[in-house]
Amino acid sequence: MLRRKNKKTGSGASGSDVSELPKIDFKPPIADKQVEQGVLIACRSMPQWPATLTLLAQAIDNRAEQILLDYSKQAVAVRLRIDGLWEALPPMDRPTGDGVLVALKKLCDLNPADRRSKQQAVLPLKYKGVDWLMDFTSQGVPTGERVLLRLEPKKPVLTTLADLGMRKKMQDQLRDLLNASEHLFLFSAPPGHGLPTTWRVGLEAADRFVRDFHSVEDVHLREPELINITKHLYDSQAGETPMKVLKSLLLKQPDVLVFPDLVNEEVCQLMCGEVKEEGRTVITRLQAASAVEALLKLLARFKSCSKDLVKITSGVLNQRLLRRLCVECRKPFQPSPQLLQKLGIPPGRVQTLYQPTIAPPPEKRVDANGRPIEIEICGKCGGRGYYGRAAIFELLVINDEIRKAILNDPRPASVLAVARKNGFLTLQEEGILAVATGMTSLQELQRILTPPKKA
Ligand SMILES: [Zn+2]
């Protein structure tokens, strides 16, 4: 069973606990109001309804972006993803976990009896005055069933490049690049590092009010709606490609063409021609660990147009998400001259760096004799030492010297060397700036720059 959080009521003896339950308003995606009401009434009468509400409230109260439920024969493992890291909660027993899942599937208008096929739906809900969208996915796996709930505020919280953590000078550079004509610009990040968010915020930072923006998207990608960007959809599952909409779209003389994916050589070739001959701008994205890698990946993927791509690509943005230090409990320390030298920070520039205060896990909160000791836990971050996330960015601005280097020797190390000679700061260097300002810790920077271990 999940422990109930915030059990503050003094009168614990009161028989009914309905008033103690978190108040969540669900808006099941069901058109018929009467059916909707029936579903809500049925759910409320289930013995596992309190556990369902408690799980969701606990996740949102702890700022979890995802909840993972793993059903095995004996129990249900429960994990929350907070600031990008998974935290385990006490497991639920099967009767409780099964009931929670039935309630969630009913609310999502899915089939509770089907524990095998992949089922997916979006459930809007309101909690503490904030509207949320809960993206529900369940899927049978060899050990049982796996359920992933993604929680997202309905109204995006991050709306500007500054919100994402981008420094002012880079914001201006990026805007200048995006607002130029006759070029291609590339957004990139490794999986799970916030590329869709930066893609949205980056596009919103461009001059959509002056120029005519059109995006060409696979209908199954479910990209967000952006003001002043006209969407043109194709259906990849029906074998369609962007070519389906491009011919008629190009007749409209768009200024900027936005592609979450360029899909194939035919599309890429057509777009290279549009940039060179018509002066249009193309903006696209792909997953990569660095700006240089992203550029080389683009060239490798569309070999037949790689020469054109080198010519027209003006810049690549790459990013990594890191946790922000909790400002309530971060601990200052004076870095040694050796440490500053290692970080490449000039002497005298930074007097103080910060490290997180991380509370030991409950089982370790004991003295030498094994007696429990009281440890003060930070009320803001809950003893995690971090609160919220930001991105660090590297922006590769491509000039003719870098173009020549790519054509001569397209190995990542040699392209990077020429880029650095031209003022390019890597993620590592940008990250050290973030450490120097106290936004994050050295440990966290190290963590996110270490390549993930292959499972
Ligand atoms: Zn704290």
Boltz pocket constraint, residues with backbone or C-beta under 6 A from the ligand:
constraints:
  - pocket:
      binder: B
      contacts: [[A, 326], [A, 327], [A, 328], [A, 329], [A, 330], [A, 357], [A, 378], [A, 379], [A, 380], [A, 381], [A, 382], [A, 383], [A, 384], [A, 385], [A, 386]]
      max_distance: 6.0
